[in-house]
Amino acid sequence: MSTKMSLQQFFNPDMKVTNFVEYADKIVIKIKSSTKTQFCPTCGRESDYHQVTYKRVIDDLPLLGKTVQLIVTAYKYKCFNVECNQKIFCEELYGFTGKYRRRSERCEDLIAAIGLNTNCETGSLICRLMGISVSGDTIIRILLRKAEQLPEEKCSDVIGVDDWAYKKGNKYGTVICDGKTHNPITILEGRDETELKKWLKKNKHVRTVTR
């Protein structure tokens, strides 16, 4: 029985692995898109016309302690809607990475989890030891972006409030958790009462605050 694993199983079906090269300090995986159609981000019209290809360099989860760099050959599509100002658009690697992102979604998820459970500077050090090059400031930006993407969820009438270090001894925020589910609800800028008061005014159903 074979115990070999294919790299292909770790990528979307329309991302075909074409090459794999291991260096002393990193692993480079070349990938080619095999999408047939894409929707114009401006007008929403579907296009099946490949105008040209372009390359994206994306950092992925480390492998065997080494940095993993993906070189993705993707397509630029042509929009044929005469009323649309977007004549050429780049395809999106849906479910794998976001627009203009330099890291895969799963890599950013790991960075965010480390940052939330430590602080941004310590998280940056841990990531570098694992093979992910990221600064403390970038971890902050990833966390804030992910917080903005979370669906607005109504919490219970009991919340827990604590400060949280973006950078220990330098910059802090306020994290609010649901007191019944223990799930994080939001992160506020600063750790004084200003932003917390604003948040409580929008959530007047809250009756108990713990720390």
ZAVEX-691727 format. One record per residue: residue number from 1; x, y, z of N, C-alpha, C in turn; residue in one letter. Coordinates in steps of 0.05 Angstrom, whole numbers, plus 5000, padded with zeros to 4 digits. Example, Ala and Ser with C-alpha at 12.3 -4.5 7.8 and 13.67 -1.06 7.14 Angstrom:
BEGIN
  resi    nx    ny    nz   cax   cay   caz    cx    cy    cz  resn
     1  5264  4886  5156  5246  4910  5156  5264  4934  5156     a
     2  5257  4955  5142  5273  4979  5143  5258  5001  5157     s
// end
This chain:
BEGIN
  resi    nx    ny    nz   cax   cay   caz    cx    cy    cz  resn
     1  5017  4976  5000  5000  5000  5000  5018  5025  5000     m
     2  5013  5043  4981  5029  5067  4979  5023  5087  5001     s
     3  5044  5100  5012  5040  5120  5033  5046  5148  5022     t
     4  5051  5150  4996  5057  5176  4985  5033  5193  4983     k
     5  5036  5219  4988  5014  5238  4986  5020  5257  4962     m
     6  4999  5264  4949  5002  5283  4926  4997  5311  4936     s
     7  5014  5329  4928  5011  5357  4935  4984  5368  4925     l
     8  4975  5357  4903  4951  5367  4890  4927  5367  4909     q
     9  4925  5348  4927  4902  5346  4945  4900  5370  4964     q
    10  4921  5386  4967  4920  5408  4985  4912  5435  4971     f
    11  4905  5433  4946  4898  5457  4930  4871  5454  4917     f
    12  4859  5476  4909  4833  5476  4896  4836  5460  4870     n
    13  4814  5447  4861  4815  5431  4836  4824  5447  4811     p
    14  4819  5473  4811  4827  5489  4788  4855  5501  4791     d
    15  4870  5492  4811  4898  5500  4815  4915  5475  4811     m
    16  4928  5473  4788  4943  5448  4782  4973  5452  4788     k
    17  4983  5434  4805  5012  5434  4812  5028  5424  4788     v
    18  5047  5440  4780  5063  5433  4756  5092  5428  4763     t
    19  5102  5438  4786  5130  5433  4793  5134  5437  4822     n
    20  5155  5424  4833  5161  5425  4861  5192  5425  4864     f
    21  5202  5446  4877  5232  5448  4880  5238  5454  4909     v
    22  5255  5438  4921  5263  5442  4949  5291  5454  4950     e
    23  5293  5476  4965  5319  5489  4969  5327  5486  4999     y
    24  5350  5496  5006  5360  5493  5033  5341  5507  5053     a
    25  5330  5530  5045  5314  5545  5064  5284  5548  5057     d
    26  5276  5538  5034  5248  5541  5026  5240  5520  5005     k
    27  5214  5518  5001  5203  5500  4981  5186  5517  4962     i
    28  5191  5514  4936  5177  5530  4916  5159  5510  4900     v
    29  5133  5517  4900  5114  5501  4885  5102  5518  4863     i
    30  5104  5508  4839  5092  5522  4816  5065  5511  4810     k
    31  5046  5530  4805  5018  5522  4801  5007  5537  4777     i
    32  4991  5524  4762  4978  5537  4738  4948  5535  4741     k
    33  4935  5558  4737  4905  5558  4739  4893  5544  4715     s
    34  4871  5530  4720  4857  5517  4698  4828  5526  4696     s
    35  4823  5550  4706  4795  5560  4704  4787  5565  4675     t
    36  4761  5562  4670  4751  5566  4643  4735  5593  4641     k
    37  4723  5601  4663  4707  5626  4663  4712  5641  4689     t
    38  4706  5667  4688  4707  5684  4711  4686  5705  4708     q
    39  4678  5717  4731  4658  5739  4730  4672  5765  4733     f
    40  4665  5784  4717  4676  5811  4719  4670  5823  4746     c
    41  4690  5834  4760  4684  5845  4787  4669  5871  4786     p
    42  4667  5884  4763  4653  5909  4761  4623  5905  4753     t
    43  4619  5891  4732  4591  5888  4722  4579  5860  4728     c
    44  4596  5841  4735  4586  5814  4742  4581  5796  4718     g
    45  4588  5805  4694  4583  5789  4670  4605  5767  4668     r
    46  4596  5743  4660  4615  5721  4658  4631  5722  4632     e
    47  4657  5716  4634  4674  5716  4611  4689  5690  4609     s
    48  4693  5680  4585  4709  5656  4580  4733  5661  4562     d
    49  4740  5687  4560  4762  5694  4542  4787  5700  4558     y
    50  4808  5683  4554  4834  5687  4567  4849  5708  4551     h
    51  4854  5731  4563  4869  5752  4549  4899  5746  4550     q
    52  4909  5744  4574  4938  5737  4578  4940  5723  4605     v
    53  4964  5713  4611  4970  5702  4637  4986  5721  4653     t
    54  4985  5718  4679  5002  5734  4697  5010  5716  4721     y
    55  5031  5725  4735  5041  5708  4757  5036  5722  4784     k
    56  5029  5706  4804  5027  5715  4831  5045  5698  4849     r
    57  5058  5712  4868  5075  5698  4887  5061  5699  4914     v
    58  5054  5675  4925  5038  5673  4949  5052  5656  4969     i
    59  5054  5665  4994  5065  5649  5016  5043  5631  5027     d
    60  5051  5605  5031  5032  5586  5041  5042  5575  5068     d
    61  5027  5556  5080  5035  5544  5105  5063  5531  5102     l
    62  5080  5533  5122  5107  5520  5120  5104  5490  5119     p
    63  5125  5477  5107  5125  5448  5104  5152  5438  5114     l
    64  5151  5419  5133  5176  5408  5144  5195  5429  5154     l
    65  5183  5450  5166  5199  5472  5178  5210  5492  5158     g
    66  5202  5489  5132  5213  5507  5111  5191  5525  5101     k
    67  5198  5549  5094  5180  5568  5081  5170  5556  5055     t
    68  5144  5559  5050  5132  5550  5024  5123  5574  5008     v
    69  5133  5576  4984  5126  5598  4966  5113  5586  4941     q
    70  5090  5596  4935  5075  5587  4911  5078  5608  4889     l
    71  5085  5598  4865  5086  5615  4842  5063  5607  4824     i
    72  5042  5623  4824  5017  5616  4810  5015  5631  4783     v
    73  5012  5615  4762  5006  5627  4736  4976  5627  4733     t
    74  4965  5651  4732  4935  5655  4731  4929  5671  4705     a
    75  4903  5674  4701  4894  5687  4676  4883  5715  4681     y
    76  4886  5731  4660  4871  5756  4659  4849  5752  4638     k
    77  4824  5760  4645  4801  5756  4628  4793  5782  4615     y
    78  4779  5780  4592  4769  5804  4579  4739  5805  4583     k
    79  4729  5829  4591  4700  5833  4594  4689  5845  4568     c
    80  4668  5832  4557  4657  5840  4532  4632  5858  4535     f
    81  4626  5866  4559  4604  5884  4564  4612  5912  4555     n
    82  4600  5922  4534  4609  5948  4523  4603  5971  4542     v
    83  4584  5967  4561  4577  5988  4580  4594  5987  4605     e
    84  4612  5967  4607  4629  5964  4631  4656  5977  4626     c
    85  4665  5992  4646  4691  6005  4645  4715  5986  4649     n
    86  4709  5963  4660  4730  5943  4666  4734  5925  4642     q
    87  4753  5932  4625  4757  5917  4600  4773  5891  4605     k
    88  4793  5892  4623  4809  5869  4629  4809  5866  4660     i
    89  4807  5841  4669  4807  5837  4698  4822  5811  4705     f
    90  4835  5811  4728  4850  5787  4737  4831  5767  4750     c
    91  4836  5742  4746  4819  5722  4759  4825  5721  4789     e
    92  4806  5713  4804  4809  5710  4833  4812  5681  4840     e
    93  4830  5675  4858  4834  5648  4868  4815  5643  4891     l
    94  4790  5640  4884  4769  5638  4905  4773  5615  4924     y
    95  4769  5621  4950  4772  5601  4970  4801  5594  4977     g
    96  4820  5607  4964  4848  5602  4970  4863  5627  4980     f
    97  4859  5649  4966  4870  5674  4975  4853  5697  4965     t
    98  4856  5720  4978  4840  5743  4970  4854  5761  4949     g
    99  4840  5781  4940  4851  5799  4920  4875  5815  4932     k
   100  4896  5815  4917  4921  5829  4925  4935  5817  4949     y
   101  4926  5794  4958  4939  5782  4982  4965  5768  4974     r
   102  4984  5769  4993  5010  5756  4989  5012  5730  5003     r
   103  4990  5722  5018  4990  5697  5033  4963  5683  5028     r
   104  4964  5656  5030  4940  5641  5028  4922  5646  5052     s
   105  4896  5640  5048  4877  5644  5070  4884  5626  5094     e
   106  4893  5601  5089  4899  5584  5111  4924  5593  5126     r
   107  4942  5606  5111  4966  5617  5125  4958  5640  5142     c
   108  4941  5657  5132  4932  5680  5148  4915  5671  5172     e
   109  4900  5650  5169  4884  5639  5192  4903  5630  5214     d
   110  4925  5617  5207  4944  5608  5227  4957  5632  5241     l
   111  4965  5652  5225  4978  5676  5236  4959  5690  5255     i
   112  4933  5692  5248  4913  5705  5265  4910  5690  5291     a
   113  4909  5663  5290  4905  5647  5314  4929  5651  5333     a
   114  4953  5651  5322  4977  5655  5338  4976  5683  5351     i
   115  4969  5703  5334  4968  5731  5344  4948  5734  5366     g
   116  4925  5722  5363  4904  5725  5384  4911  5712  5410     l
   117  4926  5690  5409  4933  5676  5433  4959  5684  5446     n
   118  4973  5703  5433  4998  5714  5445  4995  5745  5444     t
   119  5012  5757  5429  5010  5785  5421  5024  5788  5395     n
   120  5023  5810  5382  5032  5812  5354  5062  5808  5352     c
   121  5078  5820  5370  5107  5817  5368  5116  5788  5375     e
   122  5104  5777  5395  5111  5749  5402  5101  5730  5380     t
   123  5077  5736  5369  5066  5721  5347  5084  5722  5323     g
   124  5096  5745  5317  5114  5748  5295  5139  5730  5298     s
   125  5149  5730  5323  5173  5713  5328  5166  5683  5325     l
   126  5143  5675  5335  5135  5647  5333  5131  5639  5303     i
   127  5119  5657  5288  5115  5652  5259  5142  5649  5245     c
   128  5161  5666  5251  5187  5665  5238  5201  5638  5244     r
   129  5198  5629  5269  5210  5603  5277  5197  5580  5262     l
   130  5172  5584  5255  5157  5563  5240  5163  5563  5210     m
   131  5174  5586  5201  5179  5589  5172  5160  5608  5158     g
   132  5146  5625  5173  5128  5645  5162  5139  5672  5168     i
   133  5147  5687  5148  5158  5714  5152  5135  5734  5153     s
   134  5131  5746  5177  5110  5765  5180  5117  5784  5204     v
   135  5111  5809  5200  5117  5829  5221  5094  5831  5241     s
   136  5099  5843  5264  5077  5848  5283  5056  5867  5272     g
   137  5064  5887  5257  5045  5906  5245  5027  5891  5224     d
   138  5039  5872  5209  5022  5857  5190  5002  5840  5204     t
   139  5010  5828  5227  4991  5812  5242  4968  5829  5251     i
   140  4973  5853  5260  4951  5871  5267  4932  5876  5244     i
   141  4943  5881  5220  4927  5886  5197  4910  5861  5190     r
   142  4922  5838  5192  4907  5813  5186  4884  5809  5206     i
   143  4889  5814  5232  4869  5811  5252  4846  5831  5248     l
   144  4852  5856  5242  4832  5876  5238  4815  5869  5213     l
   145  4828  5860  5192  4813  5853  5167  4795  5830  5172     r
   146  4804  5810  5187  4787  5787  5193  4764  5794  5211     k
   147  4769  5813  5230  4747  5822  5247  4726  5836  5231     a
   148  4734  5852  5211  4715  5866  5194  4698  5846  5177     e
   149  4710  5823  5170  4697  5804  5153  4677  5786  5168     q
   150  4679  5786  5194  4661  5769  5210  4632  5779  5207     l
   151  4613  5760  5204  4585  5769  5203  4577  5781  5230     p
   152  4561  5802  5229  4552  5814  5254  4534  5795  5269     e
   153  4542  5789  5293  4529  5768  5309  4518  5780  5335     e
   154  4493  5776  5341  4482  5787  5365  4491  5770  5389     k
   155  4504  5783  5408  4514  5768  5431  4493  5765  5452     c
   156  4499  5750  5473  4480  5747  5495  4481  5772  5512     s
   157  4466  5772  5534  4465  5796  5552  4488  5796  5572     d
   158  4506  5776  5569  4530  5775  5587  4555  5776  5570     v
   159  4573  5795  5575  4598  5797  5560  4622  5797  5579     i
   160  4644  5789  5568  4670  5791  5582  4687  5811  5567     g
   161  4701  5828  5582  4717  5849  5570  4745  5848  5582     v
   162  4765  5850  5564  4793  5850  5574  4810  5865  5553     d
   163  4833  5874  5562  4851  5887  5543  4868  5866  5528     d
   164  4878  5873  5505  4893  5854  5489  4916  5869  5476     w
   165  4940  5858  5476  4964  5872  5467  4969  5867  5437     a
   166  4966  5889  5422  4976  5888  5395  5007  5886  5396     y
   167  5019  5903  5413  5047  5903  5418  5051  5909  5447     k
   168  5061  5889  5462  5062  5891  5491  5078  5915  5500     k
   169  5065  5930  5518  5078  5955  5528  5076  5978  5510     g
   170  5063  5975  5487  5062  5996  5467  5034  6003  5457     n
   171  5020  5983  5447  4994  5987  5435  4975  5966  5444     k
   172  4951  5974  5454  4931  5955  5464  4904  5960  5452     y
   173  4888  5939  5452  4861  5940  5443  4843  5928  5465     g
   174  4817  5928  5460  4798  5916  5479  4783  5893  5465     t
   175  4785  5870  5476  4771  5847  5464  4745  5841  5480     v
   176  4723  5837  5466  4697  5831  5479  4689  5803  5471     i
   177  4682  5786  5491  4674  5759  5487  4645  5755  5497     c
   178  4631  5736  5485  4604  5729  5495  4608  5713  5521     d
   179  4595  5722  5542  4598  5710  5568  4586  5682  5570     g
   180  4569  5675  5551  4556  5649  5552  4569  5629  5533     k
   181  4575  5638  5509  4588  5619  5490  4618  5620  5491     t
   182  4629  5642  5504  4658  5647  5506  4671  5653  5478     h
   183  4655  5658  5458  4666  5665  5432  4673  5694  5431     n
   184  4695  5701  5417  4702  5730  5414  4681  5743  5396     p
   185  4674  5768  5403  4654  5783  5388  4667  5805  5371     i
   186  4685  5820  5383  4698  5842  5369  4723  5851  5383     t
   187  4740  5865  5369  4764  5878  5381  4761  5908  5376     i
   188  4763  5924  5397  4761  5953  5396  4788  5966  5398     l
   189  4791  5989  5386  4816  6004  5388  4820  6015  5416     e
   190  4844  6014  5427  4849  6025  5453  4838  6008  5476     g
   191  4846  6014  5500  4836  5999  5523  4824  6017  5545     r
   192  4817  6041  5537  4802  6058  5556  4772  6055  5551     d
   193  4756  6071  5564  4727  6067  5563  4714  6079  5538     e
   194  4729  6095  5523  4716  6110  5501  4702  6092  5480     t
   195  4717  6073  5468  4705  6056  5448  4685  6036  5460     e
   196  4691  6028  5485  4673  6009  5498  4645  6022  5503     l
   197  4645  6047  5510  4620  6062  5514  4604  6063  5488     k
   198  4618  6069  5466  4604  6070  5440  4592  6043  5433     k
   199  4607  6022  5439  4598  5995  5432  4573  5988  5449     w
   200  4574  5994  5475  4552  5988  5492  4527  6003  5485     l
   201  4530  6027  5475  4506  6043  5466  4492  6029  5443     k
   202  4508  6015  5426  4496  6000  5403  4486  5973  5411     k
   203  4492  5964  5435  4484  5937  5445  4472  5940  5472     n
   204  4449  5954  5473  4436  5960  5499  4423  5936  5512     k
   205  4423  5913  5499  4412  5889  5511  4431  5877  5531     h
   206  4457  5886  5531  4476  5875  5550  4470  5884  5578     v
   207  4468  5865  5596  4461  5870  5624  4484  5865  5644     r
   208  4502  5847  5637  4524  5840  5655  4551  5841  5640     t
   209  4570  5855  5653  4597  5857  5642  4617  5845  5662     v
   210  4632  5825  5653  4652  5813  5670  4680  5819  5659     t
   211  4700  5816  5676  4727  5821  5667  4745  5798  5674     r
// end
